[in-house]
Amino acid sequence: MNCFTIHSKYSARILNRYLLYTKDLRKDKDVICLPVYMADLL
C-alpha cells in the first residue's frame, strides 16, 4: 500500500501529508517534503 492509497482512504482524517526527505525542505502539490533533521518538529 503506497502513501497515495492511504491518503485516498483516510482523506477525511488527513489534513497535511508529510514525507521525510533527505534533501532540502520543499512542497510538491499537497505533500510537504520534510528533511529528516526537522522530523522532531512534527
Secondary structure, DSSP 4 states (H G I P E B T S, - for coil): --HHHHHHHSTTT-S-EEEEESS--EEETTEEEEEGGGGGG-
